[in-house]
Amino acid sequence: MITLTSEPIDVASALKDLHSERAGAVDLFLGVVRDNTNQRSVDRLEYEAYDRMAISEIQKIADTACERWPILRYTVIHRKGTLQIGEIAVLIGVSTAHRADAFEACRYIIDTIKQTVPIWKKEIFTDGEQWVNAHP
């Protein structure tokens, strides 16, 4: 499942979607809005996406991950809009038979999304704002 949403991410629902009788491992990554960046106080984040292209690119990443690792189920949910401190910005979940595959596949998916998918983040500070490059 791949979703872009302006609604809060439901972790319990995502975990249900990852369930498989054959899975011995479920790896779940949550990217959460923190209150600081480079010693600057963050007020909130704003995410924008080119939805159709972002979903297409995420699908390519998931397909590649499924070719590299024996993934049973996966889910990628990314928020859009304004997010407050403590809110979940992204959820990546992978279920596999063994933990090493789940860890590696999950890390590959989130790292590649940050590098290639057209989702943009603006950090709003107490003293200004800036658009952030995923990998400066």
Secondary structure as a PSIPRED ss2 file (coil, helix, strand):
# PSIPRED VFORMAT (PSIPRED V4.0)

   1 M C   1.000  0.000  0.000
   2 I E   0.000  0.000  1.000
   3 T E   0.000  0.000  1.000
   4 L E   0.000  0.000  1.000
   5 T E   0.000  0.000  1.000
   6 S C   1.000  0.000  0.000
   7 E C   1.000  0.000  0.000
   8 P C   1.000  0.000  0.000
   9 I C   1.000  0.000  0.000
  10 D C   1.000  0.000  0.000
  11 V H   0.000  1.000  0.000
  12 A H   0.000  1.000  0.000
  13 S H   0.000  1.000  0.000
  14 A H   0.000  1.000  0.000
  15 L H   0.000  1.000  0.000
  16 K H   0.000  1.000  0.000
  17 D H   0.000  1.000  0.000
  18 L H   0.000  1.000  0.000
  19 H C   1.000  0.000  0.000
  20 S C   1.000  0.000  0.000
  21 E C   1.000  0.000  0.000
  22 R C   1.000  0.000  0.000
  23 A C   1.000  0.000  0.000
  24 G C   1.000  0.000  0.000
  25 A E   0.000  0.000  1.000
  26 V E   0.000  0.000  1.000
  27 D E   0.000  0.000  1.000
  28 L E   0.000  0.000  1.000
  29 F E   0.000  0.000  1.000
  30 L E   0.000  0.000  1.000
  31 G E   0.000  0.000  1.000
  32 V E   0.000  0.000  1.000
  33 V C   1.000  0.000  0.000
  34 R C   1.000  0.000  0.000
  35 D C   1.000  0.000  0.000
  36 N E   0.000  0.000  1.000
  37 T E   0.000  0.000  1.000
  38 N C   1.000  0.000  0.000
  39 Q C   1.000  0.000  0.000
  40 R E   0.000  0.000  1.000
  41 S E   0.000  0.000  1.000
  42 V E   0.000  0.000  1.000
  43 D E   0.000  0.000  1.000
  44 R E   0.000  0.000  1.000
  45 L E   0.000  0.000  1.000
  46 E E   0.000  0.000  1.000
  47 Y E   0.000  0.000  1.000
  48 E E   0.000  0.000  1.000
  49 A E   0.000  0.000  1.000
  50 Y C   1.000  0.000  0.000
  51 D H   0.000  1.000  0.000
  52 R H   0.000  1.000  0.000
  53 M H   0.000  1.000  0.000
  54 A H   0.000  1.000  0.000
  55 I H   0.000  1.000  0.000
  56 S H   0.000  1.000  0.000
  57 E H   0.000  1.000  0.000
  58 I H   0.000  1.000  0.000
  59 Q H   0.000  1.000  0.000
  60 K H   0.000  1.000  0.000
  61 I H   0.000  1.000  0.000
  62 A H   0.000  1.000  0.000
  63 D H   0.000  1.000  0.000
  64 T H   0.000  1.000  0.000
  65 A H   0.000  1.000  0.000
  66 C H   0.000  1.000  0.000
  67 E H   0.000  1.000  0.000
  68 R H   0.000  1.000  0.000
  69 W C   1.000  0.000  0.000
  70 P C   1.000  0.000  0.000
  71 I E   0.000  0.000  1.000
  72 L E   0.000  0.000  1.000
  73 R E   0.000  0.000  1.000
  74 Y E   0.000  0.000  1.000
  75 T E   0.000  0.000  1.000
  76 V E   0.000  0.000  1.000
  77 I E   0.000  0.000  1.000
  78 H E   0.000  0.000  1.000
  79 R E   0.000  0.000  1.000
  80 K C   1.000  0.000  0.000
  81 G E   0.000  0.000  1.000
  82 T E   0.000  0.000  1.000
  83 L E   0.000  0.000  1.000
  84 Q E   0.000  0.000  1.000
  85 I C   1.000  0.000  0.000
  86 G C   1.000  0.000  0.000
  87 E C   1.000  0.000  0.000
  88 I E   0.000  0.000  1.000
  89 A E   0.000  0.000  1.000
  90 V E   0.000  0.000  1.000
  91 L E   0.000  0.000  1.000
  92 I E   0.000  0.000  1.000
  93 G E   0.000  0.000  1.000
  94 V E   0.000  0.000  1.000
  95 S E   0.000  0.000  1.000
  96 T E   0.000  0.000  1.000
  97 A C   1.000  0.000  0.000
  98 H C   1.000  0.000  0.000
  99 R H   0.000  1.000  0.000
 100 A H   0.000  1.000  0.000
 101 D H   0.000  1.000  0.000
 102 A H   0.000  1.000  0.000
 103 F H   0.000  1.000  0.000
 104 E H   0.000  1.000  0.000
 105 A H   0.000  1.000  0.000
 106 C H   0.000  1.000  0.000
 107 R H   0.000  1.000  0.000
 108 Y H   0.000  1.000  0.000
 109 I H   0.000  1.000  0.000
 110 I H   0.000  1.000  0.000
 111 D H   0.000  1.000  0.000
 112 T H   0.000  1.000  0.000
 113 I H   0.000  1.000  0.000
 114 K H   0.000  1.000  0.000
 115 Q H   0.000  1.000  0.000
 116 T H   0.000  1.000  0.000
 117 V C   1.000  0.000  0.000
 118 P C   1.000  0.000  0.000
 119 I E   0.000  0.000  1.000
 120 W E   0.000  0.000  1.000
 121 K E   0.000  0.000  1.000
 122 K E   0.000  0.000  1.000
 123 E E   0.000  0.000  1.000
 124 I E   0.000  0.000  1.000
 125 F E   0.000  0.000  1.000
 126 T C   1.000  0.000  0.000
 127 D C   1.000  0.000  0.000
 128 G E   0.000  0.000  1.000
 129 E E   0.000  0.000  1.000
 130 Q E   0.000  0.000  1.000
 131 W E   0.000  0.000  1.000
 132 V E   0.000  0.000  1.000
 133 N C   1.000  0.000  0.000
 134 A C   1.000  0.000  0.000
 135 H C   1.000  0.000  0.000
 136 P C   1.000  0.000  0.000
